[in-house]
Amino acid sequence: MVSGTQAEAARSVQFHTRTYASVHREALERDHWGRSALMRDGEVIEIFDAGIDAYDAGMERFGQGNSATQGIGTVSVGYRIVRSID
């Protein structure tokens, strides 16, 4: 059984993956191949050289689970749920 948090994360990944593919892929792959996009609500917020930088910026700006990163020119193969230890 998938928990609510895991299900929400899976839906978010699917939404951003579909949005990237249908709306943003062509331009981003033409202009930013190999970099990473920080996305929120289907919009590209910023482009980073490394995926970890996009992830860190998303955590800092929006908090856990409120943004997504997308490798430009790469295929998303899954998601990770990060849980606080407090």
BELRA-V664825 format. One record per backbone hydrogen bond with DSSP energy under -1.0 kcal/mol. CO is the residue of the C=O (numbers start at 0). NH is the residue of the N-H. E is the energy in kcal/mol with one decimal. If there is no record, write none. Layout:
co=CO nh=NH e=E
co=CO nh=NH e=E
//
This chain:
co=2 nh=6 e=-2.8
co=3 nh=7 e=-2.6
co=4 nh=8 e=-2.4
co=5 nh=9 e=-2.4
co=6 nh=10 e=-2.4
co=7 nh=11 e=-2.4
co=8 nh=12 e=-2.5
co=9 nh=13 e=-2.4
co=10 nh=14 e=-2.7
co=11 nh=15 e=-2.7
co=12 nh=16 e=-2.5
co=13 nh=17 e=-2.5
co=14 nh=18 e=-2.6
co=15 nh=19 e=-2.7
co=16 nh=20 e=-2.2
co=17 nh=21 e=-2.7
co=18 nh=22 e=-2.7
co=18 nh=23 e=-1.0
co=19 nh=24 e=-2.7
co=23 nh=27 e=-2.4
co=24 nh=28 e=-3.1
co=25 nh=29 e=-1.5
co=26 nh=30 e=-2.3
co=27 nh=31 e=-3.2
co=31 nh=34 e=-2.1
co=34 nh=71 e=-2.9
co=35 nh=47 e=-3.4
co=36 nh=69 e=-2.3
co=37 nh=44 e=-3.4
co=37 nh=45 e=-1.1
co=38 nh=67 e=-2.8
co=39 nh=42 e=-2.1
co=42 nh=39 e=-2.3
co=45 nh=37 e=-2.9
co=47 nh=35 e=-3.0
co=49 nh=53 e=-1.6
co=50 nh=54 e=-2.6
co=51 nh=55 e=-2.8
co=52 nh=56 e=-2.2
co=53 nh=57 e=-2.2
co=54 nh=58 e=-2.4
co=55 nh=59 e=-2.4
co=56 nh=60 e=-2.8
co=57 nh=61 e=-2.6
co=58 nh=62 e=-1.3
co=62 nh=65 e=-1.5
co=67 nh=38 e=-3.5
co=69 nh=36 e=-2.9
co=70 nh=73 e=-1.0
co=71 nh=33 e=-2.5
//
